[in-house]
């Protein structure tokens, strides 16, 4: 799911996701006006607490952008601001977008975003007007609500700039879902008391451990002699800290993050008031994430593939199985002690961020459960108290509330909703004041004109909604097809390379429809592979997909071109021929096929039916039992056990083998896993190093560089205005074209 914030100031070097959000909240969200989910109006009869479904964003010069791809439901591009006597000017321009995407095979995510009080046409200086999306530049300004047909917008598109609300800069940003929409993706983690939650895992792994579980000093699969460690082949091992034996007195909620190589496990416990607090310091294990492949191979020898999922997810999501259904991990169980506990038993609940974990604050609150579901007034004292709280815990909790309340953008029942303000002594007691208020609301209202139906909807804090779903790295068919580079980088003039853009070379161009057709079969297994091997950050995906697009010729083939014809007279051709590249990263050489077969375990890949007879080597079968470099000898049996062609013919095997190669690759300096290289970021040096690791660094070097730059632009929050950009590499300059998807 590709999603970003409605304002995107430049991210600082090494700024974490949470630090970036904190900076946005501090600099671009009005903390005093238009608070979510309750806004308080002080009257002579006391405060009135009204539901407020969004936040007020202060642009500060930053444009307001679409947070995700979608279709425009309705919009209004006003000619100039309106004036409400006594309060000042306000803008009525808005854009309402419907979004539909996925966070996994089983989860459709449908929601709406509203951007209200956008600057009117007369308020936009020429440089700002030129930044608007083309359809807005061509729109005729006026007071009417427009309902276009099939008008697509793309994530990061500029929808306008913050306008004014009562003479203060503000853009009301709102995220909401209908009843049906919310049911499709909301999970109540409190209902999962054992076993697994949502099958569509994303983000961090979470566990609920009942009280009185036993914790051990050492990992039971650790080496028996000497230091506490997991033995790896050769002289290398994985050191483990020792814990302390004991039991947990209270139920524990444990969140496990794998990031930048580290495993960070944080424990929480519930207090008497139902709130959760952190128990002691997190447990941190460096390099754990990068070593998932070798840890799985050592701990689950019968099927490392299934074992890697135990370590990665806390459960097995795929079809591979192991007889060792265990997951021993280091967890803090008291303020002063941590120990090893098996997280595999069904008595321990296994969740992910797909379950909207309750100890992080996620909770639904329905306005209909309070005094009056239709007046727009919040009667829930718990919510009011939280919104008035000035402490950090209250602010975080408020951001995680999902509240059902009537939309404020309907003018149909103003008497019922605002009648209390017409009572004697109230602001709208006079008929003239009431009439001006009605006209004021009608100028902003759009709900009936947009055809949305029931206005009782589920609201999210917009920034927290984005932060949550940015944890989902799942890419829909629409999103993946957009990422397919439109052109290869073939043309060269001197030391400059650029994409084909015109003339006969357009034969290499690929349209969005063609991209969809090529990649449709692989959407599910590709996402599963990226999830399994933790290719989840946008930097990692940009690197990975750049290599995949080149190796598959932009998803045109799962077989290496021009190979597979061994020549008995040429030793290298003999031992390479049967093991030419197959899969999304073109797995090659006998050793890689053997290791992958062992990784998946016996039976996971169909056994070869007999001797491997290549018709191009008449009367001979071939087997290389040792290092291909030794030239081996022709044998009468086949190794590996499976036919390598199942890597190319099966979409699952093609994608999984690519993830396996990525995670198992030795990258130098005693390190494994190409993720450890990509975490350095996206630049020519990092991409060049990945090129070497995947294909030796020569073949397709400039294309891989160009693809990586293209993907970085689309996957990340890059908002530069250039339609093409130059990128310097050690081998020359690449001109990278950025184009909108075309049919």
DADABEL-V697265 format. One record per residue. N is the residue number from 1. BURIAL is I if it has 24 or more other ideal C-beta (glycine too) atoms within 12 Angstrom, else O. Layout:
BEGIN
((N:BURIAL) (N:BURIAL))
END
This chain:
BEGIN
((1:I) (2:I) (3:I) (4:I) (5:I) (6:I) (7:I) (8:I) (9:I) (10:O) (11:I) (12:O) (13:O) (14:O) (15:O) (16:O) (17:I) (18:O) (19:O) (20:I) (21:I) (22:O) (23:O) (24:I) (25:I) (26:O) (27:O) (28:I) (29:I) (30:I) (31:O) (32:O) (33:I) (34:I) (35:I) (36:I) (37:I) (38:I) (39:I) (40:I) (41:I) (42:O) (43:O) (44:O) (45:O) (46:O) (47:O) (48:I) (49:I) (50:I) (51:I) (52:I) (53:I) (54:I) (55:I) (56:I) (57:I) (58:I) (59:I) (60:O) (61:O) (62:I) (63:I) (64:I) (65:I) (66:I) (67:I) (68:I) (69:I) (70:I) (71:I) (72:I) (73:I) (74:I) (75:I) (76:I) (77:I) (78:I) (79:O) (80:O) (81:I) (82:I) (83:O) (84:I) (85:O) (86:O) (87:O) (88:O) (89:I) (90:I) (91:I) (92:I) (93:I) (94:I) (95:I) (96:I) (97:I) (98:I) (99:I) (100:I) (101:I) (102:I) (103:I) (104:I) (105:I) (106:O) (107:I) (108:I) (109:I) (110:I) (111:I) (112:I) (113:I) (114:I) (115:I) (116:I) (117:I) (118:I) (119:I) (120:I) (121:I) (122:O) (123:I) (124:I) (125:O) (126:O) (127:O) (128:I) (129:I) (130:O) (131:I) (132:I) (133:I) (134:O) (135:I) (136:I) (137:O) (138:O) (139:I) (140:O) (141:I) (142:O) (143:I) (144:O) (145:I) (146:I) (147:O) (148:I) (149:O) (150:O) (151:I) (152:I) (153:I) (154:I) (155:I) (156:I) (157:I) (158:I) (159:I) (160:I) (161:I) (162:I) (163:I) (164:I) (165:I) (166:I) (167:O) (168:I) (169:I) (170:I) (171:I) (172:I) (173:I) (174:I) (175:I) (176:I) (177:I) (178:I) (179:O) (180:O) (181:I) (182:I) (183:O) (184:I) (185:I) (186:I) (187:I) (188:O) (189:I) (190:O) (191:O) (192:I) (193:O) (194:O) (195:O) (196:I) (197:I) (198:I) (199:I) (200:I) (201:I) (202:I) (203:I) (204:I) (205:I) (206:I) (207:I) (208:I) (209:I) (210:I) (211:O) (212:O) (213:I) (214:O) (215:I) (216:I) (217:O) (218:I) (219:I) (220:I) (221:I) (222:I) (223:O) (224:O) (225:O) (226:O) (227:O) (228:I) (229:I) (230:I) (231:I) (232:O) (233:O) (234:O) (235:O) (236:O) (237:O) (238:I) (239:O) (240:I) (241:I) (242:O) (243:I) (244:O) (245:O) (246:O) (247:O) (248:I) (249:O) (250:I) (251:I) (252:I) (253:I) (254:I) (255:I) (256:I) (257:I) (258:I) (259:I) (260:I) (261:I) (262:O) (263:I) (264:I) (265:I) (266:I) (267:I) (268:I) (269:I) (270:O) (271:O) (272:O) (273:O) (274:O) (275:I) (276:I) (277:O) (278:I) (279:I) (280:O) (281:O) (282:O) (283:I) (284:O) (285:I) (286:O) (287:I) (288:I) (289:I) (290:I) (291:I) (292:I) (293:I) (294:I) (295:I) (296:I) (297:I) (298:I) (299:I) (300:I) (301:O) (302:O) (303:I) (304:I) (305:I) (306:I) (307:I) (308:I) (309:I) (310:I) (311:I) (312:I) (313:I) (314:I) (315:I) (316:I) (317:I) (318:I) (319:O) (320:I) (321:O) (322:I) (323:O) (324:I) (325:O) (326:I) (327:I) (328:I) (329:I) (330:I) (331:I) (332:I) (333:I) (334:I) (335:O) (336:O) (337:I) (338:I) (339:I) (340:I) (341:I) (342:I) (343:I) (344:I) (345:I) (346:O) (347:O) (348:I) (349:I) (350:I) (351:I) (352:I) (353:I) (354:I) (355:I) (356:I) (357:I) (358:I) (359:I) (360:I) (361:I) (362:I) (363:I) (364:I) (365:I) (366:I) (367:I) (368:I) (369:O) (370:I) (371:O) (372:O) (373:I) (374:I) (375:I) (376:I) (377:I) (378:I) (379:I) (380:I) (381:O) (382:I) (383:I) (384:I) (385:O) (386:I) (387:I) (388:O) (389:O) (390:O) (391:O) (392:O) (393:O) (394:O) (395:I) (396:I) (397:I) (398:I) (399:I) (400:I) (401:I) (402:I) (403:I) (404:I) (405:I) (406:I) (407:I) (408:I) (409:I) (410:I) (411:I) (412:O) (413:O) (414:I) (415:O) (416:O) (417:I) (418:I) (419:O) (420:I) (421:I) (422:I) (423:O) (424:O) (425:O) (426:O) (427:I) (428:I) (429:O) (430:O) (431:O) (432:O) (433:O) (434:O) (435:O) (436:O) (437:I) (438:I) (439:O) (440:I) (441:I) (442:I) (443:I) (444:I) (445:I) (446:I) (447:I) (448:O) (449:I) (450:I) (451:O) (452:I) (453:O) (454:O) (455:I) (456:I) (457:I) (458:I) (459:I) (460:I) (461:I) (462:I) (463:I) (464:I) (465:I) (466:I) (467:I) (468:I) (469:I) (470:I) (471:I) (472:I) (473:I) (474:I) (475:I) (476:I) (477:I) (478:I) (479:I) (480:I) (481:I) (482:I) (483:I) (484:I) (485:I) (486:I) (487:I) (488:I) (489:I) (490:I) (491:I) (492:O) (493:O) (494:O) (495:O) (496:O) (497:I) (498:I) (499:I) (500:I) (501:O) (502:O) (503:O) (504:O) (505:O) (506:O) (507:O) (508:I) (509:I) (510:I) (511:O) (512:I) (513:O) (514:O) (515:I) (516:I) (517:O) (518:I) (519:I) (520:O) (521:O) (522:I) (523:I) (524:I) (525:I) (526:I) (527:I) (528:I) (529:I) (530:I) (531:I) (532:I) (533:I) (534:I) (535:I) (536:I) (537:I) (538:I) (539:I) (540:I) (541:I) (542:I) (543:I) (544:I) (545:I) (546:I) (547:I) (548:I) (549:I) (550:I) (551:I) (552:I) (553:I) (554:I) (555:I) (556:O) (557:I) (558:I) (559:I) (560:I) (561:O) (562:O) (563:I) (564:I) (565:O) (566:I) (567:O) (568:O) (569:O) (570:O) (571:O) (572:O) (573:I) (574:I) (575:I) (576:I) (577:I) (578:I) (579:I) (580:I) (581:I) (582:I) (583:I) (584:I) (585:I) (586:I) (587:I) (588:I) (589:I) (590:I) (591:I) (592:I) (593:I) (594:I) (595:I) (596:I) (597:I) (598:I) (599:I) (600:I) (601:I) (602:O) (603:O) (604:I) (605:I) (606:O) (607:O) (608:O) (609:O) (610:O) (611:O) (612:I) (613:O) (614:I) (615:O) (616:O) (617:I) (618:O) (619:O) (620:O) (621:I) (622:I) (623:I) (624:I) (625:O) (626:O) (627:O) (628:I) (629:O) (630:O) (631:O) (632:O) (633:O) (634:I) (635:O) (636:O) (637:O) (638:I) (639:I) (640:I) (641:I) (642:I) (643:I) (644:I) (645:I) (646:I) (647:I) (648:I) (649:O) (650:I) (651:I) (652:I) (653:I) (654:I) (655:I) (656:I) (657:I) (658:I) (659:I) (660:I) (661:I) (662:I) (663:I) (664:I) (665:I) (666:I) (667:I) (668:O) (669:O) (670:O) (671:I) (672:I) (673:I) (674:I) (675:I) (676:I) (677:I) (678:I) (679:I) (680:I) (681:I) (682:I) (683:O) (684:I) (685:O) (686:I) (687:I) (688:I) (689:I) (690:I) (691:I) (692:I) (693:I) (694:I) (695:I) (696:O) (697:O) (698:O) (699:O) (700:I) (701:I) (702:I) (703:I) (704:I) (705:I) (706:I) (707:I) (708:I) (709:I) (710:I) (711:I) (712:I) (713:I) (714:I) (715:I) (716:I) (717:I) (718:I) (719:I) (720:O) (721:O) (722:O) (723:O) (724:I) (725:O) (726:O) (727:I) (728:O) (729:I) (730:O) (731:I) (732:O) (733:I) (734:I) (735:I) (736:I) (737:I) (738:I) (739:I) (740:O) (741:I) (742:O) (743:O))
END
